[in-house]
Amino acid sequence: MLSDDLFHPLDLDDALEEAAEVGGREAVVDLLLRALDDPRAKGDETVPEYLDELIDQLTSLRRYEEAIAAAYRLIEVDESARLEELGAIAHLHALNGDAETARDLLEQLRGQVEPLEGLMNTLVLAGDLGDRATAVRWLAEDLSRGVVEGWDPDLVLVLRGHFRRLGGSDAQLEAVVGAYLPQTGYEVPGKRLPTGPRYVHPGTDKLEIERGMRADLSARIFTPEGELIPWPPERNDACWCGSGAKYKKCCGRPAV
């Protein structure tokens, strides 16, 4: 029986830390399940946050079917998270070996989600499902759309970086994108990136750098604006790489 002091409002942070120290991830999952299934938690505004935590923990334990069920449960209590969570569910199906369901979900989400979420879905298609050809086609479509609709230049740079990394080659598209970026002041032909600050320019392999930095807890990152970002980031902080996603949903996700 869970103590009353965890409820009204639901506050599991300290209890989760203690559970992790005593029993690891399995104990954390057990506490989350018991708390979230408790009638006293019903309707609490922090339920989505702890469901999100439960999904992360179950994913780390490779309990993918349970993580999928938790993601659908999160959609039930927070409809605003539906599109993002459906993308996560597609990823979980891919990790669980159900490529057909994962692909169907990703194709259904195509064009419905925000550009950054669309990129994450495309990378699931290329990585977990191994369909680089379709991913390259999707990236080319998004690059063309981004230029027409005036997307954030940082995002366009990231899209082009992944397009090239996955083997995309289209001289006409490259010319269109190249003409768009200088107009925004984000890229000058022949300009070299500065060395020194540990900031990853969009389009580089930030995941590889993330792996190296995890071994260096004294690392610090400076953004181009001179802002110091402590290492390691908190799970719910904006990711250090500049993607705009939370750290736990980007470089800090278990798959890295």
C-alpha positions as CSV (number, residue, x, y, z in Angstrom):
1,M,0.0,0.0,0.0
2,L,1.5,3.4,-1.0
3,S,1.5,6.1,1.5
4,D,-0.9,9.0,1.3
5,D,2.0,11.6,1.1
6,L,2.7,10.5,-2.5
7,F,-0.7,11.8,-3.6
8,H,-2.7,15.1,-3.8
9,P,-0.7,16.1,-5.8
10,L,1.0,13.0,-7.1
11,D,4.7,13.5,-6.3
12,L,6.9,10.5,-6.9
13,D,10.3,12.1,-7.5
14,D,12.0,11.3,-4.2
15,A,10.4,7.9,-4.0
16,L,11.6,7.1,-7.5
17,E,15.2,8.0,-6.6
18,E,15.0,5.8,-3.6
19,A,13.5,2.9,-5.6
20,A,16.3,3.3,-8.3
21,E,19.0,3.1,-5.6
22,V,17.5,0.1,-3.9
23,G,16.2,-2.0,-6.9
24,G,17.2,-0.3,-10.1
25,R,14.9,0.1,-13.1
26,E,12.6,-2.8,-12.2
27,A,11.8,-1.2,-8.8
28,V,11.2,2.2,-10.5
29,V,8.7,0.5,-12.9
30,D,7.0,-1.3,-10.1
31,L,6.5,2.0,-8.1
32,L,5.3,3.8,-11.2
33,L,2.7,1.1,-12.0
34,R,1.4,0.9,-8.5
35,A,1.1,4.7,-8.2
36,L,-0.5,5.3,-11.6
37,D,-3.0,2.4,-11.0
38,D,-3.9,3.8,-7.6
39,P,-7.4,5.4,-7.6
40,R,-5.9,8.4,-5.7
41,A,-3.9,9.3,-8.8
42,K,-6.9,9.6,-11.1
43,G,-7.1,13.0,-12.7
44,D,-3.9,14.3,-11.3
45,E,-2.1,16.8,-13.6
46,T,1.3,15.0,-13.1
47,V,0.0,11.7,-14.4
48,P,1.2,12.4,-18.0
49,E,4.7,13.2,-16.8
50,Y,4.9,9.9,-14.8
51,L,3.4,7.9,-17.7
52,D,6.2,9.4,-19.9
53,E,8.7,8.3,-17.3
54,L,7.2,4.8,-17.2
55,I,7.5,4.5,-21.0
56,D,11.1,5.5,-20.9
57,Q,11.9,2.9,-18.1
58,L,10.0,0.1,-19.9
59,T,11.8,0.9,-23.1
60,S,15.2,0.7,-21.4
61,L,14.2,-2.7,-20.0
62,R,13.1,-3.8,-23.5
63,R,9.6,-4.4,-22.3
64,Y,8.2,-3.0,-25.5
65,E,4.6,-4.3,-25.4
66,E,4.1,-2.8,-22.0
67,A,5.7,0.5,-23.1
68,I,3.3,0.6,-26.1
69,A,0.3,0.1,-23.8
70,A,1.6,2.9,-21.5
71,A,1.9,5.2,-24.5
72,Y,-1.7,4.6,-25.6
73,R,-2.7,5.2,-22.0
74,L,-0.8,8.6,-22.1
75,I,-2.8,9.5,-25.2
76,E,-6.0,8.8,-23.3
77,V,-5.1,11.3,-20.5
78,D,-3.4,13.9,-22.7
79,E,-4.8,14.1,-26.2
80,S,-2.4,16.9,-27.1
81,A,0.4,14.3,-27.0
82,R,-1.3,12.0,-29.5
83,L,0.8,12.6,-32.6
84,E,4.1,12.6,-30.7
85,E,3.2,9.4,-28.9
86,L,2.0,7.7,-32.0
87,G,5.5,8.3,-33.4
88,A,7.0,6.8,-30.3
89,I,4.7,3.8,-30.6
90,A,5.9,3.3,-34.1
91,H,9.4,3.3,-32.8
92,L,8.5,0.8,-30.1
93,H,6.9,-1.5,-32.6
94,A,10.0,-1.4,-34.7
95,L,12.2,-2.2,-31.7
96,N,9.8,-5.1,-30.9
97,G,10.3,-6.6,-34.3
98,D,6.9,-5.6,-35.7
99,A,8.1,-3.8,-38.8
100,E,4.7,-3.8,-40.6
101,T,2.8,-2.0,-37.8
102,A,5.7,0.4,-37.3
103,R,5.8,1.3,-41.1
104,D,2.0,1.7,-41.3
105,L,2.0,4.1,-38.3
106,L,4.8,6.2,-39.7
107,E,3.1,6.5,-43.1
108,Q,-0.2,7.5,-41.4
109,L,1.6,10.2,-39.5
110,R,3.3,11.5,-42.6
111,G,2.3,15.2,-43.1
112,Q,0.3,15.3,-39.8
113,V,3.1,16.1,-37.4
114,E,5.3,19.1,-36.8
115,P,8.5,19.1,-39.0
116,L,10.8,18.1,-36.2
117,E,8.6,15.1,-35.2
118,G,8.4,14.2,-38.9
119,L,12.2,14.1,-39.0
120,M,12.3,11.8,-35.9
121,N,9.8,9.5,-37.6
122,T,11.9,9.5,-40.8
123,L,15.0,8.5,-38.8
124,V,13.1,5.6,-37.2
125,L,12.2,4.5,-40.8
126,A,15.9,4.7,-41.9
127,G,17.4,3.3,-38.7
128,D,15.1,0.8,-37.0
129,L,13.4,-0.4,-40.1
130,G,16.4,-0.1,-42.4
131,D,14.5,1.6,-45.3
132,R,17.0,4.2,-46.3
133,A,15.6,4.7,-49.7
134,T,12.1,5.8,-48.5
135,A,13.7,7.9,-45.8
136,V,15.8,9.7,-48.4
137,R,12.6,10.4,-50.4
138,W,10.8,11.7,-47.4
139,L,13.7,14.0,-46.5
140,A,13.8,15.3,-50.1
141,E,10.1,16.1,-49.9
142,D,10.5,17.8,-46.5
143,L,13.5,19.9,-47.8
144,S,11.4,21.1,-50.8
145,R,8.5,21.9,-48.5
146,G,10.7,23.6,-46.0
147,V,12.1,26.0,-48.5
148,V,8.7,26.8,-49.9
149,E,7.2,27.3,-46.5
150,G,10.2,29.1,-45.0
151,W,11.1,26.6,-42.2
152,D,13.6,27.5,-39.6
153,P,17.1,27.4,-41.3
154,D,18.5,25.3,-38.5
155,L,15.9,22.6,-39.3
156,V,16.6,22.8,-43.0
157,L,20.3,22.3,-42.3
158,V,19.5,19.2,-40.1
159,L,17.3,17.8,-42.8
160,R,19.9,18.3,-45.5
161,G,22.6,16.8,-43.2
162,H,20.5,13.6,-42.8
163,F,19.6,13.6,-46.5
164,R,23.3,13.5,-47.4
165,R,24.2,11.1,-44.6
166,L,21.7,8.6,-45.9
167,G,23.0,8.8,-49.4
168,G,20.7,11.3,-50.9
169,S,21.9,13.0,-54.1
170,D,19.9,15.5,-56.0
171,A,21.8,18.4,-57.6
172,Q,18.6,20.4,-58.3
173,L,17.4,20.1,-54.7
174,E,20.8,20.9,-53.4
175,A,20.8,24.1,-55.5
176,V,17.4,25.1,-54.2
177,V,18.4,24.5,-50.6
178,G,21.7,26.2,-51.1
179,A,20.0,29.3,-52.5
180,Y,17.6,29.4,-49.5
181,L,20.1,29.2,-46.7
182,P,22.4,32.2,-47.6
183,Q,19.3,34.4,-47.8
184,T,18.6,33.7,-44.2
185,G,22.2,34.4,-43.1
186,Y,22.8,30.9,-41.8
187,E,25.3,29.7,-44.3
188,V,27.9,31.3,-46.5
189,P,29.6,29.2,-49.2
190,G,33.1,28.2,-48.3
191,K,32.8,29.4,-44.6
192,R,34.4,27.0,-42.1
193,L,32.8,26.2,-38.8
194,P,34.7,27.7,-35.8
195,T,36.7,25.3,-33.7
196,G,36.9,25.3,-29.9
197,P,33.3,25.6,-28.6
198,R,31.8,22.1,-28.1
199,Y,28.7,22.9,-30.0
200,V,27.4,20.6,-32.7
201,H,26.3,22.3,-35.9
202,P,23.1,20.9,-37.3
203,G,23.6,18.1,-39.8
204,T,26.6,16.6,-38.0
205,D,26.5,13.2,-36.3
206,K,25.4,14.4,-32.9
207,L,24.7,10.9,-31.6
208,E,28.3,9.9,-32.1
209,I,29.5,13.0,-30.2
210,E,26.9,12.3,-27.5
211,R,28.4,8.8,-27.0
212,G,31.9,10.3,-26.5
213,M,30.7,13.0,-24.2
214,R,28.9,10.6,-21.9
215,A,32.4,9.4,-20.9
216,D,33.4,12.9,-20.1
217,L,31.3,14.2,-17.2
218,S,33.4,17.4,-17.0
219,A,32.4,18.4,-20.5
220,R,30.7,21.7,-21.0
221,I,29.0,23.0,-24.1
222,F,28.8,26.6,-25.3
223,T,26.2,27.6,-27.8
224,P,27.0,30.1,-30.6
225,E,25.4,32.8,-28.4
226,G,27.9,32.0,-25.6
227,E,25.4,30.3,-23.3
228,L,26.9,27.6,-21.1
229,I,25.0,24.3,-21.0
230,P,26.0,22.1,-18.0
231,W,26.7,18.4,-18.7
232,P,24.9,16.1,-18.4
233,P,21.6,17.7,-19.2
234,E,18.5,16.9,-17.1
235,R,16.1,14.5,-18.8
236,N,13.4,17.1,-19.4
237,D,15.7,19.9,-20.5
238,A,15.9,20.9,-24.1
239,C,18.5,18.7,-25.8
240,W,22.0,20.2,-26.0
241,C,22.2,19.5,-29.7
242,G,19.7,22.2,-30.6
243,S,17.1,19.9,-32.0
244,G,14.3,21.6,-29.9
245,A,13.2,18.2,-28.5
246,K,13.6,17.2,-24.8
247,Y,17.0,15.6,-24.0
248,K,15.3,12.3,-23.1
249,K,13.5,12.2,-26.5
250,C,16.6,13.1,-28.5
251,C,20.3,12.4,-27.7
252,G,19.4,11.0,-24.2
253,R,17.0,8.4,-25.4
254,P,17.9,4.8,-24.4
255,A,18.7,3.8,-28.0
256,V,21.7,6.1,-28.1
